[in-house]
Amino acid sequence: MEDQATDCVTFCANFPDDSEWNKEGDLITPGGRAIASVLVECLIKQGLNVEPEKQHSYYAWLITVRSEKIRMELYLYDLQPWVLICEIKRKWFRKNALEDLHQQVITKLREVLHTDKRFSKVRWATKEELAAEGILKEY
């Protein structure tokens, strides 16, 4: 699969800060909901089965794309730059469906991130590359 290794993208985004903090200064809602919403809308317009964005714990937004017996989860992290991690989830191995969904989602994300003027400095990478650069800590 051509883009299998390309499972992350970093980018800058020209959106207002929509993070929310409590009086003690603790993060309640991570920034990026507006970005996640735009990505969901664009993927739906391009024919993919996408669920509305949901807050993932206190630090990210989750976008779920479904196809047959597999799903792809996109995690949007409010880091500098923004980081979107793409992970395939499946109940059992379905190689063709896996390849098709991955290719569709990556292709659609490339189109959105490279054509929408609100996104800039788009760079595709692997989790390992981002970890080596110190952008991701857990991989």
C-alpha positions in Angstrom: 0.0 0.0 0.0 1.6 3.2 -1.2 0.6 5.5 1.7 0.6 3.0 4.6 3.7 4.4 6.1 2.3 7.9 5.8 0.0 7.8 8.8 0.5 11.3 10.2 0.3 14.9 9.0 1.4 18.1 10.6 0.1 21.5 9.5 -0.6 25.0 10.6 -4.2 26.2 10.6 -5.7 29.7 10.5 -8.6 29.2 12.9 -9.5 31.0 16.1 -8.4 29.3 19.3 -11.4 27.3 20.5 -9.9 25.6 23.6 -11.6 26.0 26.9 -10.0 26.3 30.3 -11.5 26.3 33.8 -10.9 29.0 36.5 -7.9 27.0 37.8 -6.3 27.1 34.4 -6.9 23.4 33.6 -7.8 22.5 30.0 -11.4 21.4 29.7 -11.9 21.3 25.9 -8.8 21.0 23.6 -8.4 23.4 20.8 -9.2 22.1 17.3 -12.9 21.4 17.3 -13.4 23.9 14.4 -10.6 22.2 12.5 -12.0 18.7 13.2 -15.5 19.9 12.1 -14.1 21.2 8.8 -12.3 17.9 8.1 -15.4 15.9 8.9 -17.5 18.1 6.6 -15.0 17.8 3.8 -14.7 14.1 4.1 -18.5 13.6 4.1 -18.8 15.8 1.0 -16.3 13.6 -0.7 -18.5 10.5 -0.1 -17.0 9.0 3.0 -18.9 7.6 6.0 -17.7 9.9 8.8 -19.1 10.3 12.3 -19.2 13.8 13.9 -16.0 14.8 15.8 -15.8 13.9 19.4 -13.5 15.0 22.2 -11.0 12.3 22.9 -10.1 12.6 26.6 -8.9 16.1 27.5 -6.2 16.4 24.8 -7.5 15.6 21.3 -10.4 15.4 18.8 -11.4 12.0 17.3 -12.8 11.7 13.8 -14.1 8.2 12.9 -14.4 7.0 9.3 -16.2 3.7 8.7 -16.2 1.2 5.8 -17.4 -2.4 5.9 -15.9 -4.1 9.0 -13.1 -1.6 9.5 -12.8 1.9 10.7 -10.1 4.6 10.6 -9.7 6.9 13.5 -8.1 10.3 13.1 -6.8 11.9 16.2 -6.2 15.7 16.0 -3.8 17.1 18.6 -3.4 20.8 19.4 0.4 20.8 19.2 2.6 23.3 17.4 2.2 22.4 14.6 -1.1 20.6 14.6 -0.8 16.8 14.4 -3.3 14.5 12.8 -2.7 10.7 13.4 -4.5 8.2 11.2 -5.0 4.7 12.7 -6.8 1.8 11.1 -9.1 -0.3 13.4 -10.6 -3.6 12.3 -12.4 -6.6 13.7 -10.5 -9.0 11.5 -8.1 -8.6 8.7 -9.6 -7.5 5.4 -6.6 -6.4 3.3 -8.5 -5.0 0.3 -11.0 -3.0 2.4 -8.1 -1.8 4.6 -6.1 -0.6 1.6 -9.1 1.0 0.0 -10.2 2.9 3.1 -6.7 4.1 3.9 -6.1 5.2 0.4 -9.4 7.1 0.2 -9.0 8.9 3.5 -5.4 9.9 2.9 -6.2 11.1 -0.7 -9.2 13.1 0.6 -7.2 14.6 3.4 -4.4 15.6 1.0 -6.9 17.4 -1.2 -8.4 19.3 1.8 -5.2 20.2 3.5 -3.5 21.3 0.2 -6.4 23.3 -1.3 -8.1 25.0 1.7 -6.2 28.3 2.2 -6.7 28.0 6.0 -4.1 25.2 6.1 -0.4 25.7 5.5 2.9 24.1 6.0 1.4 20.6 5.4 3.9 17.8 5.9 3.2 14.1 5.8 5.2 11.7 8.0 5.2 8.5 10.0 4.7 8.3 13.7 8.3 7.2 14.0 9.5 10.2 12.2 7.5 12.6 14.4 8.7 10.8 17.5 12.3 11.1 16.3 11.8 14.8 15.9 10.3 15.1 19.4 6.8 16.1 18.2 5.3 12.8 19.4 6.4 11.3 22.7 4.7 7.9 22.8 5.9 6.3 19.5 
